[in-house]
Each structure stands twice: as C-alpha cells, then as structure tokens.
Amino acid sequence: MSTDEPRTALTRPLAEARALGTPMIIRGVLGVLFGFATVFWPRDSHNPTQLSLRVDVVDLLSISYLVLFALALVYQALRAPLSVRTAMFGQAVITIPAIVFLFLADQPSELRAALSIWALLHGLIELWNHRQLKDHPMASDFLISAGCHGLLGVILIFGDDFQALAILGFTGAATLIAGVIFIIGGYSRLSRAKQAVTADAGSSETDPDSTPRTEEDS
C-alpha cells in the first residue's frame, strides 16, 4: 500500500459492499420470515388429507411481504452505489402494480399472474445489479437471488393447475432461499470490511514509516 494513502481506508468496492451489508440482512430476514409464514400459516381443512388456503389469505400474506420488501429496497437503494441505485428503486416500484393486482385477485390464476410477473421483473433487475456489481466482493449473492426469482416466475407461469396453497409454497421457498443467501452475504460483507479495517490499523502500528518524526530526525 502506498504511504500516500490512508492506511485505514477501505478500497471502494469493499466500502460499497459494506454499505450494502445491513440492507441485505434486512431483506434476507424479511424473505426468511415470509418463507416460514408459508410453512406455518394455519390451513383450512375439510378433511384430514385435504389442506388448502383461501386466495384472500395468500393475497394478504403476499401484499404484506411486498410492502415491507419495497421499503427494504428503498433503504438498500439509498445506501447502494450509484451504478445500481436506480435499478434498486425500480425493484421497489415494480412491487406497486403487483400489490394492486393482488388486491384485485380473487382467483388462483389472477394470484399466479401477479406474482409471476413481479418475480420475473425482479429477477431481471437483480441480474442487472449483479452485472453492475461483479467487481465487488461476493457479487454472486445477487445472481443467486436473480435465479431464485426468475425460476419462481417461470414455475408460476407454467403452473396452470396451481391452487393458492401451491402458489404460496413456491413463492415462500424462493424468498426463503434468497433470504438465507442475503443474510449470509450481508453479514459476510460487514465482517470482511471490519477485518480489513483491523488489519490496516494493525499494519499502521507496526510500520516504521508511519511513526512520527522527531526533532533529531530533522
């Protein structure tokens, strides 16, 4: 490292990755909570072998998740590098029509259409984020998220016979996987940045060139 550079300064990619750490953890926690909700939410049972969820229940769960998810995306966009800030705001914006369609959905096909279009658009923008952040540490987190949402969109598009329970199950599985990846990725970014600062501080203390000059040295 050049002596002209501050020894405790992080490289730009690492500093930007650290800024994304906390928002990624928040996004991840939301995805995990929604994923668990899809598993443990009470079902309506007409007989011991037939479990189902009403469309309005799935609408409510999905809308609640998308509203909180949009707020997390806005927070992430405010801390993101300029190269992906607009795209992340776009990810928040595309939740609005999805929420509107979910409010109007009263059939499984309408529910499936709203979530599949949202998932595909979100996955495409997430892929763009990955391309813009490919020089950053652990950029593959965004690629995995793009793959999860893209696959979800494709599954829902071709799931003509899916009922509300199946739609919720696939959506919850995708958000759960992406959520776990984002929690791990966010924590790793914060940890790596902390280690870099600690290493820089330690090297500054042991580097003889960094000690102050005395009058005798002058």
C-alpha positions as CSV (number, residue, x, y, z in Angstrom):
1,M,0.0,0.0,0.0
2,S,1.3,3.4,-0.9
3,T,2.3,5.6,2.1
4,D,0.3,8.5,0.4
5,E,-3.0,6.6,1.0
6,P,-4.8,6.5,4.4
7,R,-4.0,3.1,5.8
8,T,-7.4,2.6,7.4
9,A,-9.3,3.5,4.2
10,L,-11.2,0.6,2.6
11,T,-11.0,0.1,-1.1
12,R,-14.0,1.5,-2.9
13,P,-15.6,-1.9,-3.8
14,L,-15.2,-3.1,-0.2
15,A,-16.6,0.1,1.2
16,E,-19.6,-0.1,-1.1
17,A,-20.1,-3.7,-0.2
18,R,-20.1,-2.9,3.5
19,A,-22.7,-0.2,2.8
20,L,-24.9,-2.9,1.3
21,G,-24.4,-5.3,4.3
22,T,-27.1,-4.1,6.6
23,P,-29.8,-3.6,3.9
24,M,-29.1,-7.1,2.6
25,I,-29.6,-8.6,6.1
26,I,-32.9,-6.8,6.5
27,R,-34.0,-8.1,3.1
28,G,-32.9,-11.5,4.0
29,V,-34.8,-11.5,7.3
30,L,-38.0,-10.5,5.5
31,G,-37.6,-13.3,3.0
32,V,-36.9,-15.9,5.7
33,L,-39.9,-14.7,7.8
34,F,-42.2,-14.9,4.7
35,G,-40.8,-18.3,3.9
36,F,-41.6,-19.6,7.4
37,A,-45.0,-18.0,7.3
38,T,-45.9,-20.0,4.2
39,V,-45.0,-23.2,6.1
40,F,-46.6,-22.5,9.5
41,W,-49.7,-20.4,8.5
42,P,-52.9,-22.2,9.6
43,R,-54.6,-24.1,6.8
44,D,-58.3,-24.7,6.3
45,S,-59.0,-28.4,6.3
46,H,-62.3,-30.1,5.2
47,N,-60.8,-33.5,5.9
48,P,-57.5,-34.8,7.4
49,T,-56.0,-35.3,3.9
50,Q,-57.2,-32.1,2.2
51,L,-55.4,-28.9,3.2
52,S,-56.0,-25.6,1.5
53,L,-55.6,-21.8,1.7
54,R,-58.1,-19.3,0.5
55,V,-56.9,-16.9,-2.2
56,D,-57.6,-13.8,0.0
57,V,-55.3,-15.2,2.7
58,V,-52.5,-15.7,0.2
59,D,-53.2,-12.2,-1.1
60,L,-52.9,-10.7,2.4
61,L,-49.6,-12.5,3.1
62,S,-48.1,-11.6,-0.3
63,I,-49.2,-7.9,0.0
64,S,-47.7,-7.6,3.5
65,Y,-44.4,-9.1,2.3
66,L,-44.2,-6.9,-0.8
67,V,-44.9,-3.7,1.1
68,L,-42.2,-4.4,3.6
69,F,-39.9,-5.7,0.8
70,A,-40.4,-2.4,-1.1
71,L,-39.4,-0.4,1.9
72,A,-36.3,-2.5,2.4
73,L,-35.4,-2.0,-1.2
74,V,-35.7,1.8,-0.9
75,Y,-33.4,1.7,2.2
76,Q,-30.9,-0.5,0.2
77,A,-31.1,1.8,-2.8
78,L,-30.2,4.8,-0.6
79,R,-27.0,3.1,0.5
80,A,-26.2,1.4,-2.8
81,P,-23.5,2.5,-5.3
82,L,-24.8,5.0,-7.9
83,S,-24.4,2.3,-10.6
84,V,-27.3,0.2,-9.2
85,R,-29.3,2.8,-7.2
86,T,-31.8,3.5,-10.0
87,A,-32.3,-0.3,-10.6
88,M,-33.0,-0.9,-6.9
89,F,-35.5,1.9,-6.8
90,G,-37.0,0.2,-9.9
91,Q,-37.3,-3.0,-8.0
92,A,-39.3,-1.2,-5.3
93,V,-41.5,0.5,-7.9
94,I,-42.5,-2.8,-9.6
95,T,-44.0,-4.0,-6.4
96,I,-46.7,-1.4,-6.7
97,P,-48.6,-2.9,-9.7
98,A,-48.1,-6.4,-8.1
99,I,-49.7,-5.1,-4.9
100,V,-52.6,-3.6,-6.8
101,F,-53.2,-6.8,-8.8
102,L,-53.1,-8.8,-5.6
103,F,-55.7,-6.6,-4.0
104,L,-58.0,-7.4,-7.0
105,A,-57.1,-11.1,-7.3
106,D,-59.9,-13.4,-6.2
107,Q,-58.9,-16.4,-8.4
108,P,-55.7,-18.6,-8.2
109,S,-55.0,-17.7,-11.9
110,E,-55.0,-14.0,-11.1
111,L,-52.8,-14.5,-8.0
112,R,-50.4,-16.6,-10.1
113,A,-50.2,-13.9,-12.8
114,A,-49.5,-11.1,-10.3
115,L,-46.7,-13.0,-8.6
116,S,-45.1,-14.5,-11.7
117,I,-44.8,-11.1,-13.4
118,W,-43.4,-9.5,-10.3
119,A,-40.9,-12.4,-9.8
120,L,-39.7,-12.2,-13.4
121,L,-39.2,-8.5,-13.4
122,H,-37.5,-8.5,-10.1
123,G,-35.2,-11.3,-11.2
124,L,-34.2,-9.5,-14.4
125,I,-33.4,-6.3,-12.5
126,E,-31.4,-8.3,-9.9
127,L,-29.4,-9.8,-12.7
128,W,-28.6,-6.3,-13.9
129,N,-27.5,-5.5,-10.4
130,H,-25.2,-8.5,-10.4
131,R,-23.6,-7.4,-13.7
132,Q,-23.0,-3.9,-12.3
133,L,-21.6,-5.2,-9.0
134,K,-19.5,-8.0,-10.5
135,D,-16.3,-6.3,-9.4
136,H,-17.5,-6.2,-5.8
137,P,-16.8,-8.9,-3.2
138,M,-19.5,-11.7,-3.2
139,A,-21.5,-10.3,-6.1
140,S,-22.8,-13.8,-6.7
141,D,-25.4,-13.2,-4.0
142,F,-27.4,-11.0,-6.4
143,L,-27.0,-13.6,-9.1
144,I,-28.5,-16.3,-6.9
145,S,-31.4,-14.0,-5.9
146,A,-32.0,-13.3,-9.6
147,G,-32.0,-17.1,-10.3
148,C,-34.5,-17.8,-7.5
149,H,-36.9,-15.1,-8.6
150,G,-36.6,-15.9,-12.3
151,L,-37.2,-19.6,-11.6
152,L,-40.2,-18.8,-9.5
153,G,-41.7,-16.7,-12.3
154,V,-41.2,-19.5,-14.8
155,I,-42.7,-22.1,-12.5
156,L,-45.8,-19.9,-11.8
157,I,-46.3,-19.1,-15.5
158,F,-46.5,-22.8,-16.4
159,G,-48.4,-23.8,-13.2
160,D,-51.8,-23.7,-14.8
161,D,-53.3,-26.1,-12.3
162,F,-51.8,-24.4,-9.2
163,Q,-54.1,-23.5,-6.4
164,A,-53.4,-20.8,-3.8
165,L,-51.5,-23.1,-1.5
166,A,-49.1,-24.3,-4.2
167,I,-48.5,-20.7,-5.4
168,L,-47.8,-19.6,-1.8
169,G,-45.5,-22.6,-1.3
170,F,-43.3,-21.9,-4.3
171,T,-43.2,-18.2,-3.6
172,G,-42.2,-18.8,0.0
173,A,-39.5,-21.3,-1.0
174,A,-37.9,-18.8,-3.4
175,T,-37.9,-15.9,-0.9
176,L,-36.6,-18.2,1.8
177,I,-33.6,-19.4,-0.3
178,A,-32.8,-15.8,-1.4
179,G,-33.3,-14.6,2.1
180,V,-30.8,-17.0,3.6
181,I,-28.2,-16.1,0.9
182,F,-28.7,-12.4,1.6
183,I,-28.4,-12.8,5.4
184,I,-25.1,-14.7,5.0
185,G,-23.9,-12.2,2.3
186,G,-24.8,-9.1,4.3
187,Y,-23.0,-10.5,7.4
188,S,-20.0,-11.5,5.3
189,R,-19.7,-8.0,3.8
190,L,-19.8,-6.4,7.3
191,S,-17.3,-8.9,8.7
192,R,-14.9,-8.6,5.8
193,A,-14.9,-4.8,6.0
194,K,-14.3,-4.9,9.7
195,Q,-11.4,-7.3,9.3
196,A,-9.9,-5.1,6.6
197,V,-10.0,-2.0,8.9
198,T,-8.5,-4.0,11.8
199,A,-5.7,-5.3,9.5
200,D,-5.0,-1.8,8.2
201,A,-4.9,-0.4,11.7
202,G,-2.5,-3.2,12.8
203,S,-0.1,-2.7,9.9
204,S,-0.1,1.1,10.6
205,E,1.0,0.5,14.1
206,T,3.9,-1.9,13.1
207,D,5.0,0.1,10.0
208,P,8.1,2.1,10.9
209,D,7.3,4.6,8.1
210,S,4.1,5.5,9.9
211,T,5.9,6.7,13.2
212,P,6.1,10.4,13.7
213,R,9.4,12.1,13.0
214,T,11.3,13.6,16.0
215,E,13.4,16.8,16.1
216,E,16.6,14.7,15.9
217,D,15.4,13.1,12.7
218,S,15.0,16.6,11.3
